[in-house]
């Protein structure tokens, strides 16, 4: 015999998800629009709270409300959790699947309550449906959230609930469950209800942690990215330089810096307007980024000036890369924008000497020389180490 009343377990399981739903609703209103699914998670938590109350009131309220409302509420809440997770990870939401599960559940519960009464049949019907939804929920969290410990935690929670629900399905077939009902004092039913109560709370808390972690990562990323071009900002570029320099000091090699300036950019702004100027900055960023390797850190240094850090390459190769980039930009293959070009200054030195101050100083002097020599050209610093 369990040391606690199963009806009490259900009532307890209804409290915390409801409170967490209100917290999630409040937080979700301040989330960026690209963080989706939080509202679905909150709605699911609120509905599971109401459903648990209805199930706990079995015998105290009409069966149509307790049985239909409680069981269908469980299907709707878990379906909303699944849809919220799919939307959160950018997957197509399974509205049709959830609707089909709800219709099958409503018809099955109605038939086995009034048409051909069977407690075991009702349990079998709703638990098969919940097991199917839990399985898809587990897959989504573990498949798409594997880089996030919070998502993996939620996935593990639903994996446990899937297993427990599957066991309940098996044991409700011909087990005499019809005679004892929802509050059957057998071991499996006790574990089933206790696990369900725990999972409803842990899943709701887990969803909120997943959403908060996504928000934190997004805010961190925004602090390191130029909002117009999507490139690294100066702060992120300085961090990248520090990491690359430390790495090169251990392994040996050269560090090169390209300072790139768009020619006559003020005249472009004055002639065509700042909107067109911004479009040129975005266009340049996209085309230049296509020319650079992933390990070449590329940033908007400021205004119309950009910087690229190239670790481990010979000065001749860096010069060839810069010349190819300059030629690519000079092609002006976007007919919707006015023609523009760029000048590039290159600094190259050993990692021990390659402080950001020295790199910028040498690259800036080379860039000035490229401007003075007629623009739309590439110059290598006189201090560059040739190998």
C-alpha positions in Angstrom: 0.0 0.0 0.0 1.4 3.4 -0.9 2.1 5.8 2.0 0.3 8.6 0.2 -3.1 9.1 -1.5 -3.0 9.1 -5.3 -5.7 11.7 -5.5 -3.4 14.0 -3.5 -0.6 13.3 -5.9 -2.8 14.5 -8.8 -3.8 17.6 -6.9 -0.2 18.4 -6.0 0.8 17.9 -9.7 -1.7 20.5 -10.7 -0.3 23.4 -8.7 3.3 23.9 -9.8 2.9 23.6 -13.5 0.1 26.2 -13.3 2.3 28.6 -11.4 5.2 28.0 -13.8 2.9 28.6 -16.7 2.1 32.1 -15.4 5.8 32.8 -15.0 6.5 31.5 -18.5 3.7 33.7 -19.9 5.2 36.7 -18.2 8.7 36.1 -19.4 7.6 35.1 -22.9 6.2 38.5 -23.5 9.6 40.1 -23.3 11.3 37.5 -25.5 12.5 38.4 -29.0 10.0 37.3 -31.7 12.5 34.8 -33.2 12.4 32.7 -30.0 9.2 30.8 -30.7 7.2 28.2 -28.9 7.4 29.6 -25.4 3.7 30.5 -25.5 2.8 26.9 -26.6 4.8 25.6 -23.7 3.1 27.9 -21.2 -0.4 27.0 -22.6 0.5 23.3 -22.3 1.6 23.8 -18.7 -1.6 25.6 -17.8 -3.8 23.0 -19.4 -2.0 20.1 -17.8 -2.6 21.8 -14.5 -6.3 22.1 -15.1 -6.5 18.6 -16.5 -4.8 17.2 -13.3 -7.4 19.0 -11.2 -10.3 17.5 -13.2 -8.8 14.0 -12.9 -8.3 14.4 -9.2 -12.0 15.4 -8.8 -13.1 12.1 -10.3 -16.3 11.1 -8.5 -16.9 14.7 -7.3 -17.7 16.1 -10.7 -19.7 14.7 -13.6 -17.8 11.9 -15.5 -18.0 13.9 -18.8 -16.1 16.7 -17.2 -13.6 14.6 -15.2 -13.0 11.8 -17.8 -13.3 13.8 -21.0 -12.0 17.1 -19.7 -9.1 15.5 -17.8 -7.9 13.0 -20.4 -8.4 15.3 -23.4 -6.7 18.1 -21.5 -3.7 15.8 -21.1 -3.6 15.1 -24.8 -3.9 18.8 -25.6 -1.3 19.9 -23.1 1.3 17.3 -24.3 0.5 18.2 -27.9 1.1 21.9 -27.2 4.4 21.0 -25.6 5.4 19.1 -28.7 4.3 21.9 -31.0 6.1 24.5 -28.8 9.3 22.4 -29.0 9.1 22.1 -32.8 8.5 25.8 -33.2 11.4 26.5 -30.8 13.8 24.5 -32.9 12.5 25.7 -36.2 10.7 22.4 -37.2 7.3 22.3 -38.9 4.7 22.1 -36.1 2.6 18.9 -36.0 -0.8 20.5 -35.7 -2.5 17.8 -37.8 -0.9 15.0 -35.8 -2.0 16.6 -32.5 -5.5 17.3 -33.8 -5.8 13.7 -35.0 -4.7 12.4 -31.6 -7.2 14.6 -29.8 -10.1 13.5 -32.1 -9.2 9.8 -31.7 -8.9 10.3 -27.9 -12.2 12.1 -27.6 -14.0 9.5 -29.6 -12.4 6.6 -27.8 -13.0 8.1 -24.3 -16.6 8.8 -25.2 -17.3 5.3 -26.5 -15.6 3.6 -23.5 -17.4 5.9 -21.0 -21.0 5.8 -22.4 -21.1 3.4 -25.4 -19.2 0.4 -24.0 -18.0 1.4 -20.5 -14.4 0.2 -19.9 -11.9 1.7 -17.5 -9.1 -0.4 -18.9 -10.2 0.6 -22.4 -10.1 4.3 -21.5 -6.6 3.9 -19.9 -5.3 2.0 -22.9 -6.7 4.6 -25.4 -5.3 7.7 -23.7 -2.0 6.1 -22.7 -1.3 4.9 -26.2 -1.9 8.5 -27.5 0.2 10.0 -24.8 3.0 7.5 -25.5 3.0 8.5 -29.2 3.2 12.2 -28.4 5.9 11.7 -25.7 7.9 9.7 -28.2 7.9 12.6 -30.7 8.6 15.1 -28.0 11.6 13.1 -26.8 12.9 12.8 -30.4 12.7 16.6 -31.0 14.4 17.5 -27.7 17.2 15.0 -28.1 17.7 15.4 -31.8 17.7 19.2 -32.1 18.7 20.3 -28.6 21.8 18.1 -28.2 24.0 21.2 -27.9 22.0 22.5 -25.0 22.2 20.6 -21.6 18.7 22.0 -20.6 17.2 20.5 -23.8 18.9 17.2 -23.1 17.5 17.3 -19.6 13.9 17.8 -20.9 14.5 15.1 -23.5 15.6 12.7 -20.8 12.5 13.6 -18.7 10.2 12.8 -21.6 12.1 9.6 -22.3 11.4 8.4 -18.8 7.8 9.4 -19.1 7.5 7.6 -22.4 8.9 4.4 -20.9 6.5 4.6 -17.9 3.5 5.3 -20.1 4.4 2.3 -22.4 4.6 0.1 -19.3 1.2 1.3 -18.2 -0.2 0.5 -21.6 1.0 -3.1 -21.4 -0.2 -3.6 -17.8 -3.7 -2.1 -18.6 -4.4 -4.8 -21.1 -6.4 -7.5 -19.3 -5.0 -6.7 -15.9 -8.2 -6.1 -14.0 -7.6 -2.3 -14.2 -11.2 -1.8 -15.0 -12.2 -2.9 -11.6 -9.9 -0.6 -9.7 -9.8 2.5 -11.9 -7.6 5.5 -11.9 -6.7 5.2 -8.2 -5.7 1.6 -8.5 -3.4 0.8 -5.6 -1.0 -1.3 -7.6 2.7 -0.7 -8.0 2.6 0.3 -11.7 -0.3 2.7 -11.3 1.4 4.4 -8.3 4.6 4.8 -10.3 2.6 6.0 -13.3 0.8 8.8 -11.4 3.8 9.8 -9.3 6.0 10.0 -12.4 3.4 12.0 -14.3 3.2 14.5 -11.4 7.0 14.8 -11.3 7.4 15.0 -15.1 4.7 17.8 -15.4 6.7 19.9 -13.0 10.2 19.0 -14.3 9.1 19.5 -18.0 7.7 23.0 -17.3 10.8 24.1 -15.4 13.0 22.5 -18.1 11.2 24.4 -20.9 11.7 27.7 -19.1 15.4 26.9 -18.6 15.7 26.0 -22.3 14.0 29.3 -23.3 16.2 31.4 -20.9 19.4 29.7 -22.2 18.4 30.5 -25.8 17.8 34.2 -24.8 21.1 34.3 -23.0 23.0 32.9 -26.0 21.2 35.3 -28.3 22.0 38.3 -26.2 25.7 37.2 -26.0 25.8 36.8 -29.8 24.2 40.2 -30.3 26.9 41.8 -28.1 29.6 40.3 -30.5 28.0 40.9 -33.9 27.6 44.1 -35.9 23.8 44.6 -36.3 23.9 45.9 -39.9 26.4 43.5 -41.6 26.2 40.4 -39.3 30.0 40.4 -39.1 32.0 40.3 -35.9 32.1 43.7 -34.1 35.4 45.1 -32.9 35.1 43.6 -29.4 34.6 40.1 -30.9 37.5 40.7 -33.3 39.8 41.6 -30.5 38.8 38.4 -28.6 39.5 36.4 -31.8 42.9 38.1 -32.2 43.9 37.3 -28.6 42.9 33.6 -29.0 44.7 33.2 -32.4 47.8 34.9 -31.1 48.0 32.6 -28.1 47.5 29.6 -30.3 50.2 30.8 -32.8 52.6 31.4 -30.0 52.3 27.8 -29.0 52.5 26.3 -32.5 54.5 28.9 -34.3 53.5 30.8 -37.4 52.6 34.3 -38.6 49.6 36.5 -38.1 48.3 38.8 -40.8 45.8 41.6 -40.7 43.9 43.0 -43.6 42.5 46.5 -43.1 39.9 47.2 -45.8 38.4 50.6 -46.6 35.6 51.3 -49.1 36.8 54.0 -51.5 34.9 57.3 -51.7 32.2 56.0 -49.4 31.3 59.5 -48.1 30.7 60.6 -51.7 28.4 57.6 -52.2 26.4 58.5 -49.1 26.2 62.1 -50.2 25.1 61.2 -53.7 22.8 58.2 -53.1 21.8 58.5 -49.5 22.6 56.6 -46.4 20.1 53.8 -47.1 22.1 53.0 -50.3 25.3 53.3 -48.3 24.0 50.7 -45.8 23.1 48.4 -48.7 26.6 48.7 -50.0 28.1 47.8 -46.6 25.9 44.7 -46.5 26.7 43.8 -50.0 30.4 44.2 -49.4 30.3 42.2 -46.2 28.5 39.3 -48.0 30.8 39.2 -51.0 34.0 39.6 -49.0 33.0 36.9 -46.5 32.5 34.5 -49.4 36.2 35.0 -50.3 37.5 34.3 -46.8 38.0 31.0 -45.1 36.1 30.2 -41.9 39.2 30.5 -39.8 39.8 34.0 -41.2 38.1 36.2 -38.7 36.2 39.0 -40.5 34.8 42.1 -38.7 33.4 45.5 -39.3 36.2 47.6 -37.7 34.2 50.8 -37.9 32.2 52.9 -40.4 33.2 51.7 -43.9 36.4 50.1 -42.6 36.7 46.3 -42.2 39.3 44.0 -40.8 40.2 40.4 -41.5 42.6 38.3 -39.4 44.5 35.5 -41.3 46.5 33.2 -39.1 49.3 30.9 -40.3 49.5 32.1 -43.9 52.6 33.3 -45.8 52.6 37.0 -46.7 52.5 36.2 -50.5 49.4 34.1 -50.0 47.8 36.8 -47.9 48.6 39.3 -50.6 47.1 37.0 -53.3 43.9 36.6 -51.1 43.6 40.4 -50.7 44.1 41.0 -54.4 41.5 38.4 -55.3 39.1 40.1 -52.8 39.7 43.5 -54.2 39.1 42.3 -57.8 35.9 40.5 -56.7 34.6 43.7 -55.2 35.5 45.8 -58.2 33.4 43.6 -60.5 30.2 45.4 -59.3 28.0 42.4 -60.2 25.0 43.9 -58.3 23.2 46.2 -60.8 20.9 47.6 -58.1 23.8 49.3 -56.4 26.2 52.0 -57.7 29.8 50.9 -58.5 32.2 50.9 -55.6 35.7 49.6 -54.8 38.0 49.0 -51.9 41.6 49.5 -50.8 43.4 47.1 -48.6 46.5 47.4 -46.3 48.2 44.2 -45.0 50.4 43.7 -42.0 52.1 40.4 -41.3 54.4 39.5 -38.4 55.4 36.7 -36.0 52.9 35.9 -33.2 55.3 37.3 -30.6 55.3 40.7 -32.2 51.7 40.6 -33.4 50.0 42.7 -30.8 46.7 44.2 -32.1 48.3 47.7 -31.8 51.3 46.8 -34.0 49.2 44.9 -36.6 46.7 47.8 -36.9 49.5 50.4 -37.1 51.3 48.6 -39.9 48.2 47.7 -41.8 46.9 51.2 -41.5 50.1 52.6 -42.9 49.9 50.2 -45.8 46.2 51.1 -46.3 47.1 54.8 -46.4 49.7 54.1 -49.1 47.1 52.2 -51.1 44.8 55.2 -50.9 47.6 57.6 -51.8 48.5 55.5 -54.9 45.1 55.9 -56.4 42.8 53.6 -54.4 41.3 50.3 -55.5 44.6 48.6 -54.7 46.4 46.4 -52.2 49.6 47.3 -50.3 51.7 45.1 -48.1 53.4 46.7 -45.0 57.1 47.5 -45.3 57.5 45.7 -42.0 56.0 42.5 -43.2 58.1 39.4 -42.7 58.8 37.7 -46.0 59.3 33.9 -46.0 
